[in-house]
Amino acid sequence: MLISLLSINDYIKKERVFGFIKTTGNIILFKERIHGKGQITVDFKYEYFVNGTCFKNSLIGFGVGDVYDFRTAYEEGKAISVYYNGNEFSESVLVKGISIAYLSGVIFGFILILFAIIIIAKNISPTINKIWKDICA
């Protein structure tokens, strides 16, 4: 349930992103680090300019996956498209869309929750149990 609520939060943020303005920026940091038993983390940062002011960020997007998934697309020194908030220039993302894998997970989670509610309701209420039997008959 918590994952679904976090996903809803990402969708709300993502809705705002569609009004962001496109500009060009540069990847200024992209380093992979291997820790302990093969755990990989990525230090990632990009910069972009709005009205002559430099802004830096490390957010790729909302609900698009981990920065490690983008390691082939983003290399240090590479020019990239950046989308920034016209009202708050320091807010930016690199990806405005959504990952199909992420969307599939959210849909699957909602379906599981729906089935859980139906099964719980079926077992609790005799009236719902009768309706359930009529539907399944």
N, C-alpha and C positions, 0 to 999 in steps of 0.2 A: 504494500500500500504506500509506503514511504517513497519507493522508487517512482510510483505513478504520480505522487504529488510533486516530486522534484521534476519530473518530466513536464507536468503542467506549467511549472515555473519557467522552464526552458522555452516552452511554446509561447508564453506571454512575452518573454524577452525577445524571442524570435520575431514576433509580430511587429515590435517596434523597429527591428533591424531593417525591415523592408523599406522604410523611409530614409535610410541612411544614404549619404552622398558618396559617390565613388571618387577616389583619387589614387595616385600612385605612391607607393612606399618602397622601402628596402628592408630585407632581412638583415639585421645587424648581429644576430646571435643564433646559432643553431648547433648545439653540441650534445652528442649522446654520451651518457654516463652509464657504466655498468656497475651495479652494486651487488655485493654479496653473492647470492646464488643465481646470478643471471638477471636480476631485476634491472630493467633499463628505464632511465628517466631522461628527459630532454630539457635542456635549458634553451629557451626560445624567446626571441624578442624581435620586434620590427619597429620601424619608425616611419612617420609620414609628416608632411607639412600642411598646415592650414593657415592661410593668411600670413605666411612667413614664420610661423611658430612651429617648432618641432615637438611632436608628440610621440611617445613610445608606449607600446602595449605588447602583451603576450597572449591575448585572447584570439583564438582562431574563429570561434563561433559558438552558438548555443546548440547543444544536441548534435554535434557533428563528429564526436569521437575524440580520441586523445591526440595530442600533437605528434606523437610517435607514428600514428597512422599516416601522417602527411610528410614523412621524412623524405620521400622522393620528390615531392612537389616544391618543397621549400629548402633552399640552400643558402648559406650565408653569402651576402652580397647580391643576391638575386632581386630584381625589381618585381614587385607584386602589386596587385590591386588591393586597396584598402577601402573599406566602407566605414564612414564616420558619422556620428550624430551631429546634425547641423545646429542643434541647440547646445550640445555639450561636446566640444571638439575632442576631448580626451577619451570619449567612448568610441571604440572601433572594433571591427571584426574583419576577418579575411574571407569568411564564407557566410553567405546569407541563407543558403538552402539548408536542407536537413539530410542527414545520412539515412539511406534506406534501411540499413541494419538497425539504427536507432529507432526509426519509426516503427519497424516491425516489432521490436521489443516492447515499445509502448502499447501497440495494439494488442499484442499477445498478453501483456500484463492486464489490460482492461478486460479482455475476454476471460482470463482466469479469475479475476475478481468477480465478474458477473456470474460465472458458473458457481463460485463459492457462495455468493449471496443466494442464488437459486437453491442450491443444495441445503444450505442452512435453513432457509425459509421453508423448504419442503419438509424437513424433519421437525420443525417447530410447530407449525400450524396444521391442524386437521383439515381446515378449509383449503389451504394451499395444497395439501397433500391430495385432496379430492380433485382439485383443478389439474394438478400435475398428472394424475392418473387419466383424466379425461383427455388431456393433450397428447399423452403418450399412447393412448388406445387407438 
